[in-house]
């Protein structure tokens, strides 16, 4: 991320970064802004059940929510919105 920033580029880095300490570490890369895709446990559970792959087993969902420290310094996007609407809100929120 730092290398891309040095060339005035932009990068999207997607990860859970559930804890503030993880986000603090990532922020050391430079001009990092966070987008929090916020969803409740029921919504996320329904989406996990509909997935065709085993990237993250649904059995881990409760522990992920237990670990989550919602960010206080992020653009918050409700995942119940349509994907196009989420993308537009992110672009507008980040000034893209």
Secondary structure, 3 states (H helix, E strand, C coil): CHHHHHCCCCCCCCCCCCCHHHHHHHHCCCCCCEEEEECCHHHHHHHHHHCCCCCCCHHHHHHHHHHCCCCCCEEEEECCCCHHHHHHHHHHHHCC
